Amino acid sequence: MKRLALALGAILAFAFAAGAPAQSPIIIKFSHVVSPDAPKGKAALLFKQLAEKYTDGKVQVEVYPNSSLYKDKEELEALQLGSVQLLAPSISKFGPLGVKEFDVFDLPFLMSDDAHARQMMASPMMADLNKKLEDKGVEPLGYWDNGPQLYTANVPLLMPADFRGLKMRIQGSKVLDAAARQLGAIPQIIAFGELYQALQTGVVDGEDNVASNIWTQKFYDVQKNLTVSKHGRLTYSLITNKKFWDALPADVRPGLDRAVKETTDFFDDTAAKDNEDALNQIKASGKVQIHVLTDAEKQAWIAALMPVHKEMESRFGKDFIEKIYKASGFVPPQT
Ligand code: LMR
């Protein structure tokens, strides 16, 4: 009798569990524009793994790489509308959000190395800029510095005069636009997802990027020259929709915060090495002529591009630019 009662109890418990509405997981769509093998692509996959683990499956992350869900500009609009929950765009693309200040980080040669770039992005002055994003409904969860930008082109770029008349692809930043014009080039904003084709068909003659993007997107296949110029940085911000993030249940937030922190640490620890390996692989492919700027050439580039710093005082204010110099450790050359 007792056995029967136990069996009946077990059957009832099972039937109840099966009939009870299961708690459906919270879905986070993470859209990005690079290859799954690029530093950001790897970080997105790690975030998925960690977020699902630390929330015991209460959150599920869908990663959409290679602009498969949205391209550059569309993804920012989609985030504000709440159609996607996580992005990690280059901060040189924040103009359309109505926050122009992030373009300042594109001032040529502003951040001389990894240490200065990190010092800059961790400095207390970022709080004001973060607030500006929040006012647009965008919550920055972290900054990922993907290292120095290099130029690729169908002609060798050794001296500033080599840019004259070239059509150069740029990201959306107004500072990048001014820098290209200052060099006598014709800047063109093209979405990252359309860049390979634009280079292949000659819509543009060149572009700048980090080595891992040049490698994983195969830009080296459709460009003849690469200059290790390190004239700028490619910095990402991991951003989410503020309303969505603030409304997350209390039992999942700590797990997600932990996943964000560990993914950021992973990015910081691995991106530089990925870029170094990518440059070696590009070299080994033998497809592009690689030129490392000599000191004299670099000084000539800096001298040619300093007028952009001056020109941008009217856009950002001299005080703001000086604040940025201080935070980044940049010392303008004596003229
Ligand atoms: C680019 O558009 O060149 C980069 O911002 C792409 C990326 O996200 O790395």
Boltz pocket constraint, residues with backbone or C-beta under 6 A from the ligand:
constraints:
  - pocket:
      binder: B
      contacts: [[A, 33], [A, 34], [A, 40], [A, 88], [A, 89], [A, 90], [A, 171], [A, 190], [A, 191], [A, 192], [A, 208], [A, 209], [A, 213], [A, 234]]
      max_distance: 6.0
